[in-house]
Amino acid sequence: MANDLSLGQRLALAREPRSRRSTALLFNVAESTLANYEQDKRQPPADLLAGYAEQFGTDMNWLITGEESSSQIAQGHLNEPVFKLVVEVVLGELKSRKSLNEYPSSQVGGVLASAYHLALSKADPEGNVAKSKLNTLPDVIAFLLD
């Protein structure tokens, strides 16, 4: 059933039992803006999605796609800075093509997973990835979507 929820519905569910008003204050956005995100009238920015994941302990993959993360990610083996960077790039590329709600969640999840693994392959020994090293990511995303 959770997979049938829209992005906005998952945002509303993730913040419970917190009110929309207190959540808007927490993220320094207007309550009406948050309502637009929750009603799928506007797409939330990547930093808000990352904030939800951090503040509410929500799985980022579930928040974006409606599907649970793989067991490795779910067990905390996620390089969060790299994943946040990948989410920012992937969401930007997807939104430049059409609304996120128009993509099947499995497709978004697949693109995120592929992009994340590509980003990890470009990481330095400490696990850091410069955004400039991900300049081929839009081409990979286009390939995966076409």
Secondary structure, 3 states (H helix, E strand, C coil): CHHHCCHHHHHHHHHCCCCHHHHHHHCCCCHHHHHHHHCCCCCCCHHHHHHHHHHHCCCHHHHHHCCCCCHHHHCCCCCHHHHHHHHHHHHHHHHHHCCHHHCCHHHHHHHHHHHHHHHHHCCCCCCCCCHHHHCCHHHHHHHHHC
